[in-house]
Amino acid sequence: MSYHGETKMADMGNVLELLSSIKEDNTVPKNVRFKVNETISCLEVNSDSSVEVGIDRAIQCLDELSNDPNIPMFTRTQLWSVISALESK
């Protein structure tokens, strides 16, 4: 695996870690945590051909979530960070 590939895997690990912390945060509404869990499932696809599709679906889902008025502002900022990281892949 090339250095660039290792960097992408490390970035994806950071994204999944941040999403997991949002999912486990009790201050986040339950429906948001459920959607974040679905997003994690989209990103944990093993097939290389499905990685791009999973990332695209995750971005769409997170974009919808970031517009939810019930999300705490800090969580919204975390979602924007995840979206930004996914868009750079």
N, CA, C and O atoms as a Tinker XYZ file with bonds, in Angstrom:
   356  protein
     1  N      0.840000   -1.174000    0.000000    73     2
     2  CA     0.000000    0.000000    0.000000    64     1     3
     3  C      0.884000    1.236000    0.000000    63     2     4     5
     4  O      1.883000    1.287000    0.719000    81     3
     5  N      0.531000    2.217000   -0.788000    73     3     6
     6  CA     1.324000    3.433000   -0.884000    64     5     7
     7  C      1.074000    4.324000    0.327000    63     6     8     9
     8  O      0.136000    4.118000    1.098000    81     7
     9  N      1.940000    5.317000    0.466000    73     7    10
    10  CA     1.791000    6.256000    1.570000    64     9    11
    11  C      0.459000    6.985000    1.464000    63    10    12    13
    12  O     -0.218000    7.203000    2.469000    81    11
    13  N      0.080000    7.365000    0.229000    73    11    14
    14  CA    -1.182000    8.068000    0.016000    64    13    15
    15  C     -2.361000    7.197000    0.441000    63    14    16    17
    16  O     -3.308000    7.696000    1.050000    81    15
    17  N     -2.316000    5.922000    0.132000    73    15    18
    18  CA    -3.371000    4.992000    0.530000    64    17    19
    19  C     -3.458000    4.847000    2.035000    63    18    20    21
    20  O     -4.552000    4.760000    2.593000    81    19
    21  N     -2.297000    4.822000    2.703000    73    19    22
    22  CA    -2.278000    4.725000    4.157000    64    21    23
    23  C     -2.882000    5.979000    4.778000    63    22    24    25
    24  O     -3.595000    5.899000    5.779000    81    23
    25  N     -2.598000    7.131000    4.187000    73    23    26
    26  CA    -3.151000    8.379000    4.689000    64    25    27
    27  C     -4.666000    8.385000    4.562000    63    26    28    29
    28  O     -5.366000    8.827000    5.473000    81    27
    29  N     -5.178000    7.893000    3.431000    73    27    30
    30  CA    -6.627000    7.838000    3.237000    64    29    31
    31  C     -7.282000    6.928000    4.266000    63    30    32    33
    32  O     -8.349000    7.250000    4.789000    81    31
    33  N     -6.650000    5.792000    4.561000    73    31    34
    34  CA    -7.198000    4.870000    5.550000    64    33    35
    35  C     -7.187000    5.508000    6.942000    63    34    36    37
    36  O     -8.137000    5.343000    7.707000    81    35
    37  N     -6.115000    6.236000    7.269000    73    35    38
    38  CA    -6.039000    6.908000    8.561000    64    37    39
    39  C     -7.118000    7.980000    8.662000    63    38    40    41
    40  O     -7.741000    8.135000    9.712000    81    39
    41  N     -7.346000    8.727000    7.569000    73    39    42
    42  CA    -8.395000    9.740000    7.553000    64    41    43
    43  C     -9.762000    9.107000    7.763000    63    42    44    45
    44  O    -10.583000    9.637000    8.511000    81    43
    45  N    -10.011000    7.986000    7.114000    73    43    46
    46  CA   -11.293000    7.299000    7.267000    64    45    47
    47  C    -11.457000    6.810000    8.705000    63    46    48    49
    48  O    -12.560000    6.835000    9.251000    81    47
    49  N    -10.362000    6.369000    9.313000    73    47    50
    50  CA   -10.414000    5.963000   10.715000    64    49    51
    51  C    -10.799000    7.124000   11.617000    63    50    52    53
    52  O    -11.575000    6.955000   12.557000    81    51
    53  N    -10.253000    8.312000   11.329000    73    51    54
    54  CA   -10.595000    9.502000   12.104000    64    53    55
    55  C    -12.062000    9.875000   11.923000    63    54    56    57
    56  O    -12.735000   10.260000   12.879000    81    55
    57  N    -12.552000    9.759000   10.691000    73    55    58
    58  CA   -13.956000   10.058000   10.400000    64    57    59
    59  C    -14.859000    9.106000   11.179000    63    58    60    61
    60  O    -15.818000    9.538000   11.819000    81    59
    61  N    -14.553000    7.817000   11.124000    73    59    62
    62  CA   -15.370000    6.829000   11.832000    64    61    63
    63  C    -15.310000    7.032000   13.346000    63    62    64    65
    64  O    -16.304000    6.832000   14.044000    81    63
    65  N    -14.153000    7.425000   13.842000    73    63    66
    66  CA   -14.005000    7.680000   15.276000    64    65    67
    67  C    -14.866000    8.868000   15.706000    63    66    68    69
    68  O    -15.526000    8.815000   16.744000    81    67
    69  N    -14.859000    9.934000   14.911000    73    67    70
    70  CA   -15.662000   11.107000   15.231000    64    69    71
    71  C    -17.155000   10.788000   15.154000    63    70    72    73
    72  O    -17.929000   11.218000   16.010000    81    71
    73  N    -17.553000   10.040000   14.134000    73    71    74
    74  CA   -18.960000    9.645000   14.019000    64    73    75
    75  C    -19.378000    8.763000   15.196000    63    74    76    77
    76  O    -20.495000    8.886000   15.697000    81    75
    77  N    -18.493000    7.882000   15.632000    73    75    78
    78  CA   -18.799000    7.023000   16.784000    64    77    79
    79  C    -18.977000    7.845000   18.055000    63    78    80    81
    80  O    -19.840000    7.542000   18.878000    81    79
    81  N    -18.163000    8.880000   18.212000    73    79    82
    82  CA   -18.308000    9.722000   19.403000    64    81    83
    83  C    -19.629000   10.487000   19.374000    63    82    84    85
    84  O    -20.241000   10.703000   20.420000    81    83
    85  N    -20.074000   10.899000   18.188000    73    83    86
    86  CA   -21.378000   11.559000   18.067000    64    85    87
    87  C    -22.487000   10.564000   18.405000    63    86    88    89
    88  O    -23.439000   10.897000   19.111000    81    87
    89  N    -22.354000    9.349000   17.896000    73    87    90
    90  CA   -23.366000    8.309000   18.126000    64    89    91
    91  C    -23.519000    7.993000   19.614000    63    90    92    93
    92  O    -24.618000    7.671000   20.068000    81    91
    93  N    -22.439000    8.083000   20.368000    73    91    94
    94  CA   -22.462000    7.740000   21.788000    64    93    95
    95  C    -22.770000    8.929000   22.694000    63    94    96    97
    96  O    -22.883000    8.765000   23.909000    81    95
    97  N    -22.906000   10.122000   22.118000    73    95    98
    98  CA   -23.170000   11.337000   22.888000    64    97    99
    99  C    -24.656000   11.411000   23.246000    63    98   100   101
   100  O    -25.508000   11.487000   22.360000    81    99
   101  N    -24.960000   11.389000   24.532000    73    99   102
   102  CA   -26.353000   11.397000   24.982000    64   101   103
   103  C    -27.036000   12.749000   24.818000    63   102   104   105
   104  O    -28.258000   12.832000   24.937000    81   103
   105  N    -26.280000   13.809000   24.549000    73   103   106
   106  CA   -26.893000   15.118000   24.336000    64   105   107
   107  C    -27.426000   15.270000   22.913000    63   106   108   109
   108  O    -28.148000   16.220000   22.610000    81   107
   109  N    -27.067000   14.335000   22.053000    73   107   110
   110  CA   -27.524000   14.350000   20.662000    64   109   111
   111  C    -28.874000   13.633000   20.598000    63   110   112   113
   112  O    -29.029000   12.559000   21.179000    81   111
   113  N    -29.850000   14.218000   19.897000    73   111   114
   114  CA   -31.161000   13.559000   19.786000    64   113   115
   115  C    -31.054000   12.148000   19.209000    63   114   116   117
   116  O    -30.176000   11.852000   18.399000    81   115
   117  N    -31.968000   11.290000   19.648000    73   115   118
   118  CA   -31.935000    9.873000   19.274000    64   117   119
   119  C    -32.032000    9.669000   17.766000    63   118   120   121
   120  O    -31.344000    8.807000   17.220000    81   119
   121  N    -32.877000   10.451000   17.080000    73   119   122
   122  CA   -33.005000   10.281000   15.630000    64   121   123
   123  C    -31.703000   10.625000   14.913000    63   122   124   125
   124  O    -31.379000   10.020000   13.890000    81   123
   125  N    -30.963000   11.583000   15.438000    73   123   126
   126  CA   -29.676000   11.962000   14.846000    64   125   127
   127  C    -28.659000   10.850000   15.075000    63   126   128   129
   128  O    -27.897000   10.509000   14.171000    81   127
   129  N    -28.645000   10.289000   16.271000    73   127   130
   130  CA   -27.720000    9.187000   16.553000    64   129   131
   131  C    -28.021000    7.981000   15.668000    63   130   132   133
   132  O    -27.105000    7.281000   15.236000    81   131
   133  N    -29.303000    7.739000   15.399000    73   131   134
   134  CA   -29.694000    6.643000   14.515000    64   133   135
   135  C    -29.161000    6.883000   13.100000    63   134   136   137
   136  O    -28.630000    5.967000   12.473000    81   135
   137  N    -29.302000    8.116000   12.598000    73   135   138
   138  CA   -28.814000    8.442000   11.253000    64   137   139
   139  C    -27.289000    8.368000   11.190000    63   138   140   141
   140  O    -26.732000    7.932000   10.183000    81   139
   141  N    -26.622000    8.784000   12.244000    73   139   142
   142  CA   -25.160000    8.692000   12.291000    64   141   143
   143  C    -24.741000    7.229000   12.249000    63   142   144   145
   144  O    -23.752000    6.888000   11.600000    81   143
   145  N    -25.474000    6.371000   12.927000    73   143   146
   146  CA   -25.180000    4.938000   12.899000    64   145   147
   147  C    -25.349000    4.384000   11.482000    63   146   148   149
   148  O    -24.540000    3.568000   11.039000    81   147
   149  N    -26.385000    4.816000   10.772000    73   147   150
   150  CA   -26.574000    4.406000    9.377000    64   149   151
   151  C    -25.411000    4.890000    8.511000    63   150   152   153
   152  O    -24.950000    4.177000    7.619000    81   151
   153  N    -24.947000    6.098000    8.782000    73   151   154
   154  CA   -23.824000    6.657000    8.031000    64   153   155
   155  C    -22.563000    5.835000    8.257000    63   154   156   157
   156  O    -21.810000    5.581000    7.317000    81   155
   157  N    -22.332000    5.423000    9.486000    73   155   158
   158  CA   -21.175000    4.575000    9.791000    64   157   159
   159  C    -21.264000    3.282000    8.997000    63   158   160   161
   160  O    -20.261000    2.812000    8.458000    81   159
   161  N    -22.445000    2.709000    8.922000    73   159   162
   162  CA   -22.635000    1.473000    8.152000    64   161   163
   163  C    -22.314000    1.686000    6.676000    63   162   164   165
   164  O    -21.730000    0.810000    6.038000    81   163
   165  N    -22.688000    2.834000    6.133000    73   163   166
   166  CA   -22.386000    3.143000    4.726000    64   165   167
   167  C    -20.878000    3.197000    4.490000    63   166   168   169
   168  O    -20.389000    2.776000    3.442000    81   167
   169  N    -20.152000    3.717000    5.467000    73   167   170
   170  CA   -18.710000    3.910000    5.306000    64   169   171
   171  C    -17.906000    2.645000    5.575000    63   170   172   173
   172  O    -16.742000    2.567000    5.183000    81   171
   173  N    -18.496000    1.661000    6.229000    73   171   174
   174  CA   -17.770000    0.435000    6.557000    64   173   175
   175  C    -17.911000   -0.635000    5.484000    63   174   176   177
   176  O    -17.810000   -1.825000    5.783000    81   175
   177  N    -18.139000   -0.235000    4.260000    73   175   178
   178  CA   -18.257000   -1.158000    3.128000    64   177   179
   179  C    -16.875000   -1.693000    2.793000    63   178   180   181
   180  O    -15.904000   -0.935000    2.793000    81   179
   181  N    -16.769000   -2.988000    2.507000    73   179   182
   182  CA   -15.473000   -3.610000    2.225000    64   181   183
   183  C    -15.093000   -3.585000    0.754000    63   182   184   185
   184  O    -13.904000   -3.640000    0.440000    81   183
   185  N    -16.031000   -3.507000   -0.139000    73   183   186
   186  CA   -15.753000   -3.548000   -1.572000    64   185   187
   187  C    -15.219000   -2.204000   -2.053000    63   186   188   189
   188  O    -15.794000   -1.161000   -1.742000    81   187
   189  N    -14.111000   -2.223000   -2.818000    73   187   190
   190  CA   -13.517000   -0.988000   -3.322000    64   189   191
   191  C    -14.467000   -0.224000   -4.235000    63   190   192   193
   192  O    -14.491000    1.006000   -4.211000    81   191
   193  N    -15.248000   -0.937000   -5.037000    73   191   194
   194  CA   -16.157000   -0.259000   -5.958000    64   193   195
   195  C    -17.294000    0.433000   -5.215000    63   194   196   197
   196  O    -17.886000    1.381000   -5.732000    81   195
   197  N    -17.600000   -0.028000   -4.022000    73   195   198
   198  CA   -18.699000    0.553000   -3.256000    64   197   199
   199  C    -18.244000    1.662000   -2.313000    63   198   200   201
   200  O    -19.077000    2.337000   -1.709000    81   199
   201  N    -16.945000    1.858000   -2.181000    73   199   202
   202  CA   -16.436000    2.868000   -1.257000    64   201   203
   203  C    -16.916000    4.254000   -1.668000    63   202   204   205
   204  O    -17.393000    5.021000   -0.832000    81   203
   205  N    -16.792000    4.578000   -2.952000    73   203   206
   206  CA   -17.205000    5.896000   -3.429000    64   205   207
   207  C    -18.703000    6.099000   -3.240000    63   206   208   209
   208  O    -19.148000    7.182000   -2.862000    81   207
   209  N    -19.471000    5.054000   -3.505000    73   207   210
   210  CA   -20.925000    5.133000   -3.330000    64   209   211
   211  C    -21.262000    5.332000   -1.853000    63   210   212   213
   212  O    -22.130000    6.135000   -1.513000    81   211
   213  N    -20.578000    4.605000   -0.985000    73   211   214
   214  CA   -20.806000    4.740000    0.452000    64   213   215
   215  C    -20.461000    6.127000    0.955000    63   214   216   217
   216  O    -21.184000    6.693000    1.775000    81   215
   217  N    -19.353000    6.681000    0.464000    73   215   218
   218  CA   -18.954000    8.030000    0.860000    64   217   219
   219  C    -19.989000    9.040000    0.382000    63   218   220   221
   220  O    -20.356000    9.950000    1.126000    81   219
   221  N    -20.458000    8.889000   -0.844000    73   219   222
   222  CA   -21.457000    9.810000   -1.387000    64   221   223
   223  C    -22.761000    9.742000   -0.588000    63   222   224   225
   224  O    -23.352000   10.773000   -0.269000    81   223
   225  N    -23.200000    8.534000   -0.271000    73   223   226
   226  CA   -24.421000    8.374000    0.535000    64   225   227
   227  C    -24.233000    8.977000    1.927000    63   226   228   229
   228  O    -25.144000    9.604000    2.466000    81   227
   229  N    -23.053000    8.784000    2.501000    73   227   230
   230  CA   -22.770000    9.326000    3.828000    64   229   231
   231  C    -22.800000   10.851000    3.810000    63   230   232   233
   232  O    -23.346000   11.475000    4.720000    81   231
   233  N    -22.214000   11.450000    2.778000    73   231   234
   234  CA   -22.211000   12.910000    2.667000    64   233   235
   235  C    -23.639000   13.434000    2.565000    63   234   236   237
   236  O    -23.989000   14.413000    3.224000    81   235
   237  N    -24.461000   12.791000    1.747000    73   235   238
   238  CA   -25.853000   13.221000    1.601000    64   237   239
   239  C    -26.605000   13.130000    2.929000    63   238   240   241
   240  O    -27.340000   14.047000    3.297000    81   239
   241  N    -26.420000   12.041000    3.629000    73   239   242
   242  CA   -27.098000   11.836000    4.910000    64   241   243
   243  C    -26.646000   12.871000    5.941000    63   242   244   245
   244  O    -27.469000   13.456000    6.645000    81   243
   245  N    -25.338000   13.092000    6.025000    73   243   246
   246  CA   -24.805000   14.045000    6.995000    64   245   247
   247  C    -25.207000   15.473000    6.658000    63   246   248   249
   248  O    -25.422000   16.287000    7.556000    81   247
   249  N    -25.310000   15.781000    5.364000    73   247   250
   250  CA   -25.741000   17.110000    4.950000    64   249   251
   251  C    -27.176000   17.364000    5.405000    63   250   252   253
   252  O    -27.493000   18.450000    5.892000    81   251
   253  N    -28.038000   16.368000    5.247000    73   251   254
   254  CA   -29.419000   16.489000    5.729000    64   253   255
   255  C    -29.442000   16.670000    7.244000    63   254   256   257
   256  O    -30.184000   17.501000    7.767000    81   255
   257  N    -28.634000   15.895000    7.936000    73   255   258
   258  CA   -28.588000   15.980000    9.397000    64   257   259
   259  C    -28.108000   17.343000    9.880000    63   258   260   261
   260  O    -28.613000   17.863000   10.875000    81   259
   261  N    -27.144000   17.917000    9.188000    73   259   262
   262  CA   -26.584000   19.192000    9.635000    64   261   263
   263  C    -27.606000   20.321000    9.564000    63   262   264   265
   264  O    -27.417000   21.368000   10.184000    81   263
   265  N    -28.686000   20.118000    8.815000    73   263   266
   266  CA   -29.742000   21.128000    8.718000    64   265   267
   267  C    -30.860000   20.922000    9.737000    63   266   268   269
   268  O    -31.805000   21.710000    9.785000    81   267
   269  N    -30.763000   19.879000   10.546000    73   267   270
   270  CA   -31.771000   19.600000   11.567000    64   269   271
   271  C    -31.674000   20.667000   12.668000    63   270   272   273
   272  O    -30.605000   20.854000   13.248000    81   271
   273  N    -32.780000   21.368000   12.960000    73   271   274
   274  CA   -32.725000   22.434000   13.972000    64   273   275
   275  C    -32.537000   21.926000   15.404000    63   274   276   277
   276  O    -32.225000   22.715000   16.296000    81   275
   277  N    -32.720000   20.635000   15.637000    73   275   278
   278  CA   -32.602000   20.090000   16.993000    64   277   279
   279  C    -31.189000   19.667000   17.370000    63   278   280   281
   280  O    -30.950000   19.257000   18.506000    81   279
   281  N    -30.259000   19.760000   16.441000    73   279   282
   282  CA   -28.883000   19.328000   16.716000    64   281   283
   283  C    -28.152000   20.414000   17.511000    63   282   284   285
   284  O    -28.225000   21.593000   17.166000    81   283
   285  N    -27.452000   20.018000   18.565000    73   283   286
   286  CA   -26.618000   20.994000   19.283000    64   285   287
   287  C    -25.556000   21.579000   18.342000    63   286   288   289
   288  O    -25.065000   20.894000   17.446000    81   287
   289  N    -25.214000   22.840000   18.556000    73   287   290
   290  CA   -24.294000   23.535000   17.653000    64   289   291
   291  C    -22.941000   22.832000   17.551000    63   290   292   293
   292  O    -22.370000   22.753000   16.463000    81   291
   293  N    -22.423000   22.320000   18.669000    73   291   294
   294  CA   -21.133000   21.631000   18.627000    64   293   295
   295  C    -21.209000   20.389000   17.744000    63   294   296   297
   296  O    -20.280000   20.103000   16.988000    81   295
   297  N    -22.307000   19.658000   17.839000    73   295   298
   298  CA   -22.488000   18.461000   17.016000    64   297   299
   299  C    -22.591000   18.837000   15.548000    63   298   300   301
   300  O    -22.055000   18.142000   14.685000    81   299
   301  N    -23.279000   19.933000   15.264000    73   299   302
   302  CA   -23.382000   20.414000   13.881000    64   301   303
   303  C    -21.986000   20.709000   13.318000    63   302   304   305
   304  O    -21.687000   20.374000   12.172000    81   303
   305  N    -21.146000   21.336000   14.130000    73   303   306
   306  CA   -19.777000   21.632000   13.707000    64   305   307
   307  C    -18.995000   20.344000   13.462000    63   306   308   309
   308  O    -18.216000   20.264000   12.513000    81   307
   309  N    -19.197000   19.344000   14.307000    73   307   310
   310  CA   -18.541000   18.050000   14.103000    64   309   311
   311  C    -18.996000   17.415000   12.789000    63   310   312   313
   312  O    -18.183000   16.861000   12.049000    81   311
   313  N    -20.293000   17.496000   12.503000    73   311   314
   314  CA   -20.810000   16.939000   11.248000    64   313   315
   315  C    -20.194000   17.645000   10.050000    63   314   316   317
   316  O    -19.850000   17.000000    9.059000    81   315
   317  N    -20.052000   18.962000   10.131000    73   315   318
   318  CA   -19.430000   19.704000    9.028000    64   317   319
   319  C    -17.982000   19.264000    8.831000    63   318   320   321
   320  O    -17.505000   19.171000    7.700000    81   319
   321  N    -17.289000   18.994000    9.927000    73   319   322
   322  CA   -15.902000   18.524000    9.823000    64   321   323
   323  C    -15.839000   17.169000    9.126000    63   322   324   325
   324  O    -14.963000   16.932000    8.294000    81   323
   325  N    -16.764000   16.290000    9.465000    73   323   326
   326  CA   -16.805000   14.968000    8.835000    64   325   327
   327  C    -17.125000   15.106000    7.350000    63   326   328   329
   328  O    -16.496000   14.459000    6.513000    81   327
   329  N    -18.101000   15.949000    7.022000    73   327   330
   330  CA   -18.467000   16.164000    5.616000    64   329   331
   331  C    -17.267000   16.680000    4.837000    63   330   332   333
   332  O    -16.993000   16.218000    3.730000    81   331
   333  N    -16.558000   17.630000    5.412000    73   331   334
   334  CA   -15.377000   18.190000    4.751000    64   333   335
   335  C    -14.317000   17.122000    4.512000    63   334   336   337
   336  O    -13.720000   17.062000    3.438000    81   335
   337  N    -14.086000   16.282000    5.513000    73   335   338
   338  CA   -13.090000   15.211000    5.369000    64   337   339
   339  C    -13.516000   14.213000    4.298000    63   338   340   341
   340  O    -12.682000   13.744000    3.524000    81   339
   341  N    -14.800000   13.885000    4.246000    73   339   342
   342  CA   -15.282000   12.926000    3.247000    64   341   343
   343  C    -15.232000   13.508000    1.838000    63   342   344   345
   344  O    -14.933000   12.793000    0.881000    81   343
   345  N    -15.521000   14.794000    1.707000    73   343   346
   346  CA   -15.486000   15.418000    0.384000    64   345   347
   347  C    -14.075000   15.494000   -0.175000    63   346   348   349
   348  O    -13.896000   15.569000   -1.391000    81   347
   349  N    -13.070000   15.475000    0.694000    73   347   350
   350  CA   -11.683000   15.552000    0.228000    64   349   351
   351  C    -11.152000   14.198000   -0.220000    63   350   352   353
   352  O    -10.019000   14.113000   -0.692000    81   351
   353  N    -11.939000   13.142000   -0.085000    73   351   354
   354  CA   -11.492000   11.793000   -0.460000    64   353   355
   355  C    -11.757000   11.516000   -1.913000    63   354   356
   356  O    -11.445000   10.429000   -2.401000    81   355
